[in-house]
């Protein structure tokens, strides 16, 4: 017998009247799920964080007590759910928190469920995110030199991480901060100043940059 407000996994896989996963597992509602015997028969509960139709997965979020972590995330395959029950709907007001050891939302869960859901992303925000991702990927591709040796590429990556302004020149040479050139085989002794500087202050700054690059290259790890 299936409890009221719940359904069997067989019904879910049959489509539940054609309902989508997010309709069967409403976001920001507190649900108790009973897994099938094949999946251990465990009872799991929490706030529905999101669902994924492609992987047929439900993501539950539950608050943690006596820890600095804010919440615990658990991924549950909808196919493994034998019964499901909505204990509290999103936006539902009133009611008391569950006592320790009881099923139901805790005080922290109730507080979290009371917060309004963030608005869905707009088409423009998704397009902007895609453009930023493409730009980042293109910038990363600039840093890869097919002509360089594995040591040369590793040296470049190390300098880029430490100094940010690094570029390839003349095939396999590396220029750091526009001041220091590093040639093969990329040892500290292969570092030279491009512009030593005219004044004493400029020369001191240039030497500081050179010594810094040498230390970075000499550092193992």
Residue frames as a rotation matrix with the C-alpha (Angstrom) as fourth column:
UNK 1
0.580 0.814 0.000 0.00
0.814 -0.580 0.000 0.00
0.000 0.000 -1.000 0.00
UNK 2
-0.409 -0.716 0.566 1.32
0.715 -0.637 -0.288 3.42
0.567 0.287 0.773 -0.95
UNK 3
-0.367 0.232 -0.901 1.01
0.767 -0.473 -0.434 6.23
-0.527 -0.850 -0.004 1.58
UNK 4
0.697 0.687 0.204 -1.07
0.698 -0.587 -0.410 9.27
-0.162 0.429 -0.889 0.71
UNK 5
0.860 -0.371 -0.351 0.91
-0.383 -0.923 0.035 11.94
-0.337 0.105 -0.936 -1.06
UNK 6
-0.241 -0.959 0.147 3.46
-0.558 0.261 0.788 9.42
-0.794 0.108 -0.598 -2.30
UNK 7
0.731 0.432 -0.527 3.87
-0.678 0.375 -0.633 7.22
-0.076 0.820 0.567 -5.35
UNK 8
0.639 -0.501 0.583 5.76
0.238 0.850 0.470 4.13
-0.731 -0.162 0.663 -6.39
UNK 9
-0.340 -0.856 -0.389 8.91
-0.298 -0.294 0.908 4.09
-0.892 0.425 -0.155 -8.51
UNK 10
-0.590 0.179 0.787 7.07
0.690 0.619 0.376 2.05
-0.420 0.765 -0.488 -11.13
UNK 11
0.539 0.842 0.024 4.50
0.762 -0.476 -0.439 4.80
-0.359 0.255 -0.898 -11.47
UNK 12
0.410 -0.463 -0.786 7.28
-0.196 -0.886 0.420 7.36
-0.891 -0.018 -0.454 -11.75
UNK 13
-0.681 -0.722 0.122 9.02
-0.068 0.228 0.971 5.48
-0.729 0.653 -0.205 -14.54
UNK 14
-0.292 0.658 0.694 5.69
0.908 0.418 -0.014 5.05
-0.300 0.626 -0.720 -16.29
UNK 15
-0.561 -0.044 0.827 5.47
0.536 -0.781 0.322 8.79
0.631 0.623 0.461 -16.50
UNK 16
-0.602 0.380 -0.703 3.06
0.645 -0.288 -0.708 9.68
-0.471 -0.879 -0.072 -13.62
UNK 17
0.470 0.883 -0.014 0.54
0.663 -0.363 -0.655 11.02
-0.583 0.299 -0.756 -16.05
UNK 18
0.436 -0.365 0.822 3.21
0.759 -0.343 -0.554 12.61
0.484 0.866 0.128 -18.18
UNK 19
0.997 -0.058 -0.049 4.49
-0.018 -0.806 0.591 14.81
-0.074 -0.589 -0.805 -15.36
UNK 20
0.366 -0.928 0.071 8.06
-0.136 -0.128 -0.982 16.07
0.921 0.350 -0.173 -15.57
UNK 21
-0.104 -0.516 -0.850 10.57
0.765 0.505 -0.400 15.33
0.635 -0.692 0.342 -12.83
UNK 22
-0.928 -0.300 0.220 10.40
0.121 -0.803 -0.583 18.88
0.352 -0.515 0.782 -11.46
UNK 23
-0.134 0.948 0.288 6.63
-0.692 -0.297 0.658 18.50
0.709 -0.111 0.696 -11.07
UNK 24
0.518 0.282 -0.807 6.99
0.219 0.869 0.444 15.23
0.827 -0.407 0.389 -9.16
UNK 25
0.077 -0.591 -0.803 9.73
0.997 0.033 0.071 16.73
-0.015 -0.806 0.592 -6.97
UNK 26
0.798 0.330 0.504 8.84
0.406 -0.913 -0.044 20.43
0.446 0.240 -0.862 -6.53
UNK 27
-0.242 -0.951 0.194 11.88
0.520 -0.296 -0.801 22.63
0.819 -0.094 0.566 -5.99
UNK 28
-0.713 -0.210 0.670 12.25
-0.373 -0.695 -0.615 24.07
0.594 -0.688 0.417 -2.48
UNK 29
0.526 0.832 0.177 9.73
-0.664 0.272 0.696 21.64
0.531 -0.484 0.696 -0.98
UNK 30
-0.427 -0.632 0.646 10.72
-0.891 0.417 -0.180 19.32
-0.156 -0.653 -0.741 1.86
UNK 31
0.464 0.578 -0.671 10.33
-0.734 0.675 0.074 15.68
0.496 0.458 0.738 0.83
UNK 32
-0.052 -0.421 0.906 10.85
-0.702 0.660 0.267 12.27
-0.710 -0.622 -0.329 2.37
UNK 33
0.261 0.045 -0.964 11.97
-0.876 0.431 -0.217 9.57
0.406 0.901 0.152 -0.08
UNK 34
0.382 -0.129 0.915 12.01
-0.471 0.825 0.313 5.84
-0.795 -0.551 0.254 0.53
UNK 35
-0.311 -0.598 -0.739 14.48
-0.948 0.139 0.286 4.01
-0.069 0.789 -0.610 -1.65
UNK 36
0.594 0.524 -0.611 13.69
-0.626 0.777 0.058 0.63
0.505 0.348 0.790 -3.17
UNK 37
0.873 -0.238 0.425 14.89
-0.169 0.671 0.722 -2.56
-0.457 -0.702 0.546 -1.50
UNK 38
0.674 -0.635 0.378 17.43
0.718 0.443 -0.536 -3.01
0.173 0.633 0.755 -4.29
UNK 39
0.176 -0.583 0.793 18.86
0.123 -0.787 -0.605 0.41
0.977 0.204 -0.066 -3.38
UNK 40
-0.789 -0.588 -0.177 19.00
0.184 0.048 -0.982 -0.33
0.585 -0.808 0.070 0.35
UNK 41
0.077 0.945 -0.317 15.46
0.756 0.152 0.637 0.64
0.650 -0.289 -0.703 1.41
UNK 42
-0.671 -0.460 -0.581 16.80
0.734 -0.522 -0.435 3.76
-0.104 -0.718 0.688 3.12
UNK 43
0.600 0.800 0.018 14.65
0.800 -0.599 -0.026 6.78
-0.010 0.030 -0.999 4.01
UNK 44
-0.631 -0.775 -0.016 16.19
0.772 -0.631 0.075 10.08
-0.068 0.035 0.997 2.94
UNK 45
0.551 0.833 -0.055 14.75
0.830 -0.554 -0.070 13.54
-0.089 -0.007 -0.996 3.37
UNK 46
-0.510 -0.692 -0.511 15.61
0.604 -0.711 0.359 17.12
-0.612 -0.126 0.781 2.61
UNK 47
0.283 0.529 -0.800 14.75
-0.225 -0.774 -0.591 20.20
-0.932 0.348 -0.100 0.61
UNK 48
0.486 -0.082 0.870 14.58
0.796 0.453 -0.402 19.58
-0.361 0.888 0.285 -3.13
UNK 49
-0.146 -0.668 -0.729 17.44
0.135 -0.744 0.654 21.69
-0.980 -0.003 0.199 -4.43
UNK 50
-0.131 0.147 -0.980 16.93
-0.934 -0.350 0.073 20.85
-0.332 0.925 0.183 -8.12
UNK 51
0.436 0.239 0.868 16.17
0.048 0.956 -0.288 18.01
-0.899 0.167 0.405 -10.53
UNK 52
-0.454 -0.601 -0.658 17.86
-0.714 -0.197 0.672 16.85
-0.533 0.775 -0.340 -13.73
UNK 53
0.589 0.807 -0.042 15.70
-0.640 0.434 -0.634 15.26
-0.493 0.400 0.773 -16.41
UNK 54
0.346 -0.501 -0.793 18.63
-0.784 0.310 -0.538 13.91
0.515 0.808 -0.286 -18.44
UNK 55
-0.693 -0.679 -0.244 20.20
-0.400 0.642 -0.654 11.87
0.600 -0.355 -0.717 -15.63
UNK 56
0.263 0.899 -0.351 16.82
0.020 0.358 0.933 11.35
0.965 -0.253 0.076 -13.89
UNK 57
-0.468 -0.589 -0.659 18.32
0.719 0.180 -0.671 12.68
0.514 -0.788 0.340 -10.68
UNK 58
0.729 0.625 0.281 16.88
0.254 -0.627 0.736 14.52
0.636 -0.465 -0.616 -7.68
UNK 59
-0.442 -0.895 0.058 19.22
0.349 -0.231 -0.908 16.68
0.826 -0.381 0.415 -5.61
UNK 60
0.679 0.663 -0.315 18.31
0.508 -0.115 0.853 17.03
0.530 -0.739 -0.415 -1.93
UNK 61
-0.366 -0.748 0.554 19.73
-0.013 -0.591 -0.806 19.64
0.931 -0.302 0.207 0.42
UNK 62
0.656 0.564 -0.501 19.56
0.490 0.186 0.852 19.33
0.574 -0.804 -0.154 4.19
UNK 63
0.460 -0.466 0.755 20.90
-0.623 -0.776 -0.099 21.54
0.632 -0.426 -0.648 6.94
UNK 64
0.069 -0.553 -0.830 23.59
0.449 0.760 -0.469 20.16
0.891 -0.340 0.301 9.24
UNK 65
0.906 0.231 0.354 23.77
-0.226 -0.442 0.868 20.55
0.357 -0.867 -0.348 12.99
UNK 66
0.752 -0.647 0.127 26.95
-0.050 0.136 0.989 20.86
-0.658 -0.750 0.070 15.07
UNK 67
0.037 -0.772 0.635 29.15
0.914 0.284 0.291 21.65
-0.405 0.569 0.716 12.07
UNK 68
-0.356 -0.246 -0.901 30.53
-0.015 -0.963 0.269 24.69
-0.934 0.109 0.340 10.28
UNK 69
-0.957 0.068 0.283 29.16
0.290 0.166 0.942 23.37
0.017 0.984 -0.179 6.99
UNK 70
-0.684 0.723 -0.097 25.91
-0.689 -0.684 -0.239 25.06
-0.239 -0.096 0.966 5.98
UNK 71
0.445 0.893 0.067 24.23
-0.794 0.428 -0.432 22.09
-0.415 0.139 0.899 4.32
UNK 72
-0.513 -0.514 0.688 24.61
-0.138 0.840 0.524 18.58
-0.847 0.173 -0.502 2.95
UNK 73
0.013 0.462 -0.887 23.90
-0.981 -0.166 -0.101 17.77
-0.194 0.871 0.451 -0.70
UNK 74
-0.457 -0.113 0.882 22.72
-0.117 0.991 0.066 14.32
-0.882 -0.073 -0.466 -1.78
UNK 75
-0.476 0.250 -0.843 22.05
-0.878 -0.079 0.473 13.02
0.051 0.965 0.257 -5.29
UNK 76
-0.365 0.466 0.806 19.24
-0.189 0.811 -0.555 10.47
-0.912 -0.354 -0.208 -5.60
UNK 77
-0.985 0.087 -0.147 18.28
-0.121 0.252 0.960 8.55
0.121 0.964 -0.238 -8.72
UNK 78
-0.304 0.948 0.094 14.53
-0.941 -0.283 -0.188 8.92
-0.152 -0.146 0.978 -9.25
UNK 79
0.096 0.299 -0.949 14.47
-0.572 0.797 0.194 5.34
0.815 0.525 0.248 -10.54
UNK 80
-0.661 -0.439 -0.608 15.62
0.220 0.661 -0.717 4.16
0.717 -0.608 -0.341 -7.10
UNK 81
-0.811 0.410 0.418 12.74
-0.585 -0.526 -0.617 5.88
-0.033 -0.745 0.666 -5.25
UNK 82
-0.799 0.567 -0.199 10.02
0.535 0.823 0.192 3.47
0.272 0.047 -0.961 -4.11
UNK 83
0.347 0.912 -0.217 7.90
0.929 -0.301 0.217 6.10
0.133 -0.277 -0.952 -2.33
UNK 84
-0.765 -0.532 0.363 7.95
0.462 -0.846 -0.267 9.84
0.449 -0.037 0.893 -2.07
UNK 85
0.284 0.849 -0.446 6.09
0.949 -0.181 0.259 12.18
0.139 -0.496 -0.857 0.21
UNK 86
-0.283 -0.286 0.916 5.93
0.207 -0.950 -0.232 15.98
0.936 0.124 0.328 0.34
UNK 87
-0.207 0.141 -0.968 6.16
0.970 0.159 -0.184 16.89
0.128 -0.977 -0.170 4.03
UNK 88
0.163 0.248 -0.955 6.13
0.409 -0.898 -0.164 20.61
-0.898 -0.364 -0.248 3.44
UNK 89
0.507 0.108 0.855 5.52
0.860 -0.124 -0.495 22.64
0.052 0.986 -0.156 0.30
UNK 90
-0.626 -0.758 0.183 7.60
0.765 -0.642 -0.044 25.59
0.151 0.113 0.982 -0.82
UNK 91
-0.721 0.290 0.629 6.26
-0.145 -0.951 0.273 28.89
0.678 0.105 0.728 0.52
UNK 92
0.255 0.839 -0.481 4.01
0.417 0.353 0.837 27.16
0.872 -0.414 -0.260 3.05
UNK 93
-0.336 -0.345 0.877 3.79
-0.509 -0.717 -0.477 29.25
0.793 -0.606 0.065 6.19
UNK 94
0.417 0.480 0.772 3.41
-0.901 0.107 0.420 28.20
0.119 -0.870 0.477 9.80
UNK 95
0.809 -0.074 -0.583 4.11
0.040 0.997 -0.071 24.80
0.587 0.034 0.809 11.28
UNK 96
0.725 -0.562 0.398 6.75
-0.569 -0.163 0.806 23.68
-0.388 -0.811 -0.438 13.73
UNK 97
-0.050 -0.844 -0.533 10.19
-0.915 0.253 -0.314 22.26
0.400 0.472 -0.785 13.15
UNK 98
0.620 0.226 -0.751 10.65
-0.085 0.971 0.222 18.53
0.780 -0.074 0.622 13.55
UNK 99
0.763 -0.363 0.534 12.07
-0.579 -0.016 0.816 17.30
-0.287 -0.932 -0.222 16.82
UNK 100
-0.253 -0.952 -0.175 15.45
-0.961 0.227 0.156 15.59
-0.108 0.207 -0.972 16.85
UNK 101
-0.849 -0.137 0.510 15.14
-0.129 0.990 0.052 12.13
-0.512 -0.022 -0.859 15.31
UNK 102
0.141 0.964 0.224 11.79
0.288 0.177 -0.941 12.90
-0.947 0.197 -0.253 13.64
UNK 103
-0.432 -0.184 0.883 11.20
0.896 0.024 0.443 13.19
-0.103 0.983 0.155 9.92
UNK 104
0.705 0.694 0.145 10.55
0.709 -0.697 -0.110 16.68
0.025 0.180 -0.983 8.70
UNK 105
0.260 -0.616 0.743 12.24
0.333 -0.665 -0.668 20.03
0.906 0.421 0.032 8.24
UNK 106
-0.171 -0.408 -0.897 14.41
0.985 -0.096 -0.144 21.42
-0.027 -0.908 0.418 11.01
UNK 107
0.544 0.346 -0.764 14.27
0.450 -0.889 -0.082 25.05
-0.708 -0.300 -0.640 12.10
UNK 108
-0.389 -0.774 -0.499 17.19
-0.165 -0.475 0.865 25.80
-0.906 0.419 0.057 9.77
UNK 109
-0.767 0.175 0.618 15.35
0.619 0.457 0.639 24.06
-0.170 0.872 -0.459 6.91
UNK 110
0.289 0.956 -0.057 12.23
0.928 -0.294 -0.231 26.13
-0.237 0.014 -0.971 7.53
UNK 111
0.313 -0.263 -0.913 14.26
0.059 -0.954 0.295 29.31
-0.948 -0.146 -0.283 7.52
UNK 112
-0.742 -0.669 -0.046 15.90
-0.047 -0.016 0.999 28.33
-0.669 0.743 -0.019 4.25
UNK 113
-0.535 0.619 0.575 12.60
0.843 0.439 0.312 27.35
-0.060 0.651 -0.756 2.63
UNK 114
0.395 0.720 -0.571 11.11
0.678 -0.648 -0.347 30.72
-0.620 -0.250 -0.744 3.58
UNK 115
-0.377 -0.596 -0.709 13.63
-0.109 -0.731 0.673 32.50
-0.920 0.331 0.211 1.38
UNK 116
0.663 0.645 -0.381 12.32
-0.429 -0.090 -0.899 33.33
-0.614 0.759 0.217 -2.11
UNK 117
0.403 -0.497 0.768 13.72
0.694 0.714 0.099 31.29
-0.597 0.493 0.632 -4.98
UNK 118
-0.467 -0.611 -0.639 16.18
-0.026 -0.713 0.701 33.14
-0.884 0.344 0.317 -7.23
UNK 119
0.496 0.676 -0.546 14.74
-0.569 -0.223 -0.792 34.24
-0.656 0.703 0.274 -10.57
UNK 120
0.599 -0.276 0.751 15.48
0.569 0.807 -0.157 31.96
-0.563 0.522 0.641 -13.53
UNK 121
-0.444 -0.840 -0.312 18.38
0.293 -0.465 0.835 33.04
-0.847 0.280 0.453 -15.75
UNK 122
0.561 0.604 -0.567 17.46
-0.311 -0.480 -0.820 35.21
-0.767 0.636 -0.081 -18.71
UNK 123
0.842 -0.229 0.489 18.50
0.534 0.484 -0.693 34.47
-0.078 0.845 0.529 -22.27
UNK 124
0.709 -0.586 0.391 20.88
-0.275 -0.741 -0.613 37.46
0.649 0.327 -0.686 -22.17
UNK 125
0.461 -0.553 0.694 22.56
-0.845 -0.035 0.534 36.29
-0.271 -0.832 -0.484 -18.95
UNK 126
0.622 -0.202 0.756 23.12
0.171 0.978 0.120 32.84
-0.764 0.055 0.643 -20.44
UNK 127
0.837 -0.313 0.450 24.53
0.447 -0.086 -0.891 34.36
0.317 0.946 0.068 -23.63
UNK 128
0.616 -0.622 0.484 26.84
-0.653 -0.747 -0.128 36.61
0.441 -0.237 -0.866 -21.60
UNK 129
0.496 -0.407 0.767 28.01
-0.544 0.544 0.640 33.62
-0.677 -0.734 0.048 -19.57
UNK 130
0.748 -0.187 0.637 28.74
0.519 0.763 -0.385 31.71
-0.414 0.618 0.668 -22.77
UNK 131
0.803 -0.455 0.385 30.70
0.046 -0.597 -0.801 34.64
0.595 0.661 -0.458 -24.20
UNK 132
0.505 -0.621 0.600 32.80
-0.863 -0.371 0.344 34.90
0.009 -0.691 -0.723 -21.04
UNK 133
0.552 -0.269 0.789 33.48
-0.115 0.913 0.392 31.16
-0.826 -0.307 0.473 -21.11
UNK 134
0.814 -0.232 0.533 34.54
0.581 0.299 -0.757 31.34
0.016 0.926 0.378 -24.78
UNK 135
0.720 -0.557 0.414 36.76
-0.384 -0.817 -0.430 34.34
0.577 0.150 -0.803 -24.08
UNK 136
0.468 -0.531 0.707 38.42
-0.759 0.169 0.629 32.52
-0.453 -0.831 -0.324 -21.19
UNK 137
0.650 -0.183 0.737 38.95
0.310 0.950 -0.038 29.45
-0.693 0.254 0.674 -23.35
UNK 138
0.838 -0.330 0.434 40.48
0.364 -0.256 -0.896 31.55
0.406 0.909 -0.095 -26.15
UNK 139
0.600 -0.635 0.487 42.79
-0.750 -0.658 0.067 33.28
0.278 -0.405 -0.871 -23.68
UNK 140
0.479 -0.395 0.784 43.87
-0.405 0.692 0.597 29.89
-0.779 -0.604 0.171 -22.37
UNK 141
0.814 -0.137 0.565 44.57
0.509 0.638 -0.578 28.65
-0.281 0.758 0.589 -25.91
UNK 142
0.817 -0.528 0.231 46.97
-0.281 -0.715 -0.640 31.57
0.504 0.458 -0.732 -26.43
UNK 143
0.403 -0.663 0.631 49.13
-0.886 -0.110 0.450 30.19
-0.230 -0.740 -0.632 -23.64
UNK 144
0.561 -0.169 0.811 49.60
0.082 0.985 0.149 26.79
-0.824 -0.016 0.566 -25.28
UNK 145
0.241 -0.603 -0.761 52.64
-0.920 -0.390 0.018 26.55
-0.308 0.696 -0.649 -27.56
UNK 146
0.968 0.197 0.154 52.81
-0.135 0.930 -0.341 23.45
-0.211 0.309 0.927 -29.76
UNK 147
0.585 -0.806 -0.095 56.43
-0.110 0.037 -0.993 24.24
0.804 0.591 -0.067 -30.62
UNK 148
0.092 -0.552 0.829 57.56
-0.941 -0.320 -0.109 24.29
0.325 -0.770 -0.549 -27.00
UNK 149
-0.591 -0.342 -0.730 58.97
-0.060 0.922 -0.383 21.31
0.804 -0.183 -0.565 -25.14
UNK 150
0.371 0.736 -0.567 57.05
0.554 0.315 0.771 19.91
0.745 -0.600 -0.291 -22.14
UNK 151
-0.195 -0.531 -0.825 59.57
0.967 -0.246 -0.070 21.66
-0.166 -0.811 0.561 -19.89
UNK 152
-0.941 -0.164 0.296 59.04
0.252 -0.925 0.286 24.92
0.226 0.344 0.911 -21.75
UNK 153
-0.148 0.969 0.197 55.26
0.023 -0.196 0.980 24.72
0.989 0.150 0.007 -21.41
UNK 154
0.389 0.248 -0.887 55.55
0.825 0.334 0.455 23.82
0.409 -0.909 -0.075 -17.74
UNK 155
-0.600 -0.673 -0.433 57.88
0.781 -0.610 -0.133 26.79
-0.175 -0.417 0.892 -17.18
UNK 156
-0.774 0.387 0.502 55.47
0.010 -0.784 0.620 29.09
0.634 0.485 0.603 -18.99
UNK 157
0.228 0.943 -0.243 52.53
0.290 0.173 0.941 27.87
0.930 -0.285 -0.234 -16.89
UNK 158
0.101 -0.279 -0.955 54.51
0.993 0.094 0.077 28.33
0.068 -0.956 0.286 -13.67
UNK 159
-0.871 -0.482 -0.097 55.47
0.483 -0.876 0.020 31.90
-0.094 -0.029 0.995 -14.60
UNK 160
-0.516 0.761 0.394 51.93
0.016 -0.452 0.892 32.71
0.857 0.466 0.220 -15.74
UNK 161
0.352 0.662 -0.661 50.52
0.666 0.319 0.674 31.58
0.658 -0.678 -0.329 -12.42
UNK 162
-0.004 -0.468 -0.884 52.99
0.959 -0.251 0.129 33.73
-0.282 -0.847 0.450 -10.49
UNK 163
-0.749 -0.491 -0.445 53.33
0.359 -0.865 0.350 36.80
-0.557 0.103 0.824 -12.70
UNK 164
0.194 0.977 -0.086 50.13
0.324 -0.147 -0.935 36.89
-0.926 0.154 -0.345 -14.81
UNK 165
0.768 0.041 -0.640 51.72
-0.503 -0.580 -0.641 38.83
-0.397 0.814 -0.425 -17.68
UNK 166
-0.277 -0.820 0.500 53.59
-0.191 0.557 0.808 36.19
-0.942 0.129 -0.311 -19.72
UNK 167
0.750 0.534 -0.390 53.79
-0.477 0.029 -0.878 35.60
-0.458 0.845 0.277 -23.48
UNK 168
0.323 -0.606 0.727 55.55
0.627 0.712 0.315 33.48
-0.709 0.354 0.610 -26.08
UNK 169
0.683 -0.172 -0.710 57.91
-0.544 -0.768 -0.338 35.23
-0.487 0.618 -0.618 -28.51
UNK 170
-0.042 -0.783 -0.621 60.19
-0.998 0.066 -0.015 34.05
0.053 0.619 -0.784 -31.32
UNK 171
-0.038 0.106 -0.994 58.75
-0.408 0.906 0.112 30.56
0.912 0.410 0.009 -31.25
UNK 172
0.352 0.124 -0.928 59.89
0.546 0.778 0.311 29.13
0.761 -0.616 0.206 -27.92
UNK 173
-0.776 -0.629 0.049 61.17
0.352 -0.495 -0.794 32.11
0.524 -0.599 0.606 -25.89
UNK 174
0.248 0.841 -0.481 59.18
0.916 -0.042 0.399 33.39
0.315 -0.539 -0.781 -22.92
UNK 175
-0.619 -0.364 0.696 58.81
0.145 -0.924 -0.354 37.05
0.772 -0.118 0.624 -21.98
UNK 176
-0.039 0.536 -0.843 57.70
0.973 0.214 0.091 37.88
0.229 -0.817 -0.530 -18.45
UNK 177
0.391 0.324 -0.861 56.20
0.653 -0.757 0.012 41.26
-0.648 -0.567 -0.508 -17.48
UNK 178
0.941 -0.023 0.338 57.64
0.274 -0.536 -0.799 42.68
0.200 0.844 -0.498 -20.71
UNK 179
0.684 -0.693 0.227 61.03
-0.729 -0.637 0.251 42.88
-0.029 -0.337 -0.941 -18.98
UNK 180
-0.184 -0.748 0.638 62.59
-0.674 0.568 0.472 39.42
-0.716 -0.343 -0.609 -18.64
UNK 181
0.421 0.231 -0.877 63.25
-0.845 0.452 -0.286 36.96
0.331 0.861 0.385 -21.44
UNK 182
0.062 -0.343 0.937 63.69
-0.577 0.754 0.314 33.25
-0.815 -0.560 -0.151 -20.77
UNK 183
0.147 -0.104 -0.984 65.20
-0.946 0.277 -0.171 31.05
0.290 0.955 -0.058 -23.48
UNK 184
0.940 0.114 -0.322 65.69
-0.076 0.989 0.129 27.31
0.333 -0.097 0.938 -23.71
UNK 185
-0.514 0.417 -0.749 66.50
0.280 0.908 0.313 25.22
0.811 -0.049 -0.584 -21.74
UNK 186
0.340 0.820 0.461 64.57
-0.113 -0.451 0.885 27.49
0.934 -0.353 -0.061 -19.33
UNK 187
0.111 -0.370 -0.923 66.95
0.940 0.342 -0.024 27.53
0.324 -0.864 0.385 -16.36
UNK 188
0.710 0.136 -0.691 67.66
0.500 -0.787 0.360 30.50
-0.495 -0.601 -0.627 -14.06
UNK 189
-0.273 -0.917 -0.290 70.84
0.276 -0.364 0.890 31.18
-0.921 0.163 0.353 -16.04
UNK 190
-0.591 0.121 0.798 68.74
0.807 0.068 0.587 31.52
0.017 0.990 -0.138 -19.23
UNK 191
0.557 0.802 -0.216 66.95
0.817 -0.576 -0.029 34.62
-0.148 -0.161 -0.976 -17.91
UNK 192
-0.650 -0.747 0.140 68.03
0.760 -0.637 0.129 38.01
-0.008 0.190 0.982 -19.26
UNK 193
-0.083 0.577 -0.812 66.73
0.330 -0.753 -0.569 41.54
-0.940 -0.315 -0.128 -18.99
UNK 194
0.225 0.242 0.944 65.17
0.974 -0.071 -0.214 43.01
0.015 0.968 -0.252 -22.12
UNK 195
0.400 -0.071 0.914 65.35
0.131 -0.982 -0.133 46.59
0.907 0.173 -0.383 -20.85
UNK 196
-0.281 -0.613 -0.739 67.93
0.824 0.241 -0.513 47.11
0.492 -0.753 0.437 -18.07
UNK 197
0.700 0.574 -0.425 66.60
0.708 -0.638 0.304 50.61
-0.096 -0.514 -0.853 -17.39
UNK 198
0.282 -0.565 0.775 68.16
0.410 -0.659 -0.630 54.05
0.867 0.496 0.046 -17.75
UNK 199
0.200 -0.169 0.965 67.95
-0.720 -0.693 0.028 55.45
0.664 -0.701 -0.260 -14.23
UNK 200
-0.823 -0.560 0.095 69.15
-0.450 0.541 -0.711 53.78
0.347 -0.628 -0.697 -11.06
UNK 201
-0.348 0.785 0.513 65.55
-0.679 0.166 -0.715 53.29
-0.647 -0.597 0.475 -9.90
UNK 202
0.563 0.559 -0.609 64.59
-0.826 0.367 -0.427 51.63
-0.016 0.744 0.668 -13.20
UNK 203
-0.172 -0.722 -0.670 67.66
-0.587 0.622 -0.519 49.39
0.791 0.304 -0.531 -13.04
UNK 204
-0.845 -0.110 0.523 66.81
-0.524 0.363 -0.771 48.34
-0.105 -0.925 -0.364 -9.48
UNK 205
0.112 0.974 0.196 63.23
-0.751 0.212 -0.625 47.52
-0.651 -0.077 0.755 -10.46
UNK 206
0.478 0.010 -0.878 64.43
-0.782 0.460 -0.420 45.58
0.400 0.888 0.227 -13.49
UNK 207
-0.587 -0.770 -0.250 66.88
-0.511 0.592 -0.623 43.58
0.628 -0.238 -0.741 -11.37
UNK 208
-0.566 0.485 0.667 64.11
-0.639 0.254 -0.726 42.83
-0.521 -0.837 0.166 -8.88
UNK 209
0.526 0.794 -0.306 61.98
-0.794 0.330 -0.510 41.45
-0.304 0.511 0.804 -11.72
UNK 210
0.150 -0.567 -0.810 64.89
-0.676 0.539 -0.503 39.38
0.721 0.623 -0.303 -13.02
UNK 211
-0.823 -0.509 0.252 65.68
-0.511 0.469 -0.720 37.91
0.249 -0.722 -0.646 -9.61
UNK 212
-0.175 0.854 0.490 62.02
-0.745 0.211 -0.633 37.12
-0.644 -0.476 0.599 -9.02
UNK 213
0.638 0.381 -0.669 61.73
-0.756 0.473 -0.452 35.22
0.145 0.795 0.590 -12.33
UNK 214
-0.271 -0.824 -0.497 64.92
-0.578 0.552 -0.601 33.31
0.770 0.125 -0.626 -11.55
UNK 215
-0.778 0.013 0.628 63.59
-0.589 0.333 -0.737 32.28
-0.218 -0.943 -0.252 -8.14
UNK 216
0.267 0.960 0.080 60.28
-0.806 0.268 -0.527 31.12
-0.528 0.076 0.846 -9.66
UNK 217
0.527 -0.128 -0.840 62.07
-0.661 0.559 -0.500 29.00
0.534 0.819 0.210 -12.26
UNK 218
-0.527 -0.840 -0.131 64.53
-0.525 0.443 -0.727 27.58
0.669 -0.314 -0.674 -9.71
UNK 219
-0.373 0.452 0.810 61.73
-0.853 0.177 -0.491 26.62
-0.365 -0.874 0.319 -7.31
UNK 220
-0.918 0.053 -0.393 60.83
-0.129 0.897 0.423 22.96
0.375 0.439 -0.816 -7.58
UNK 221
-0.651 0.744 -0.148 57.14
0.649 0.445 -0.618 22.13
-0.394 -0.498 -0.772 -7.41
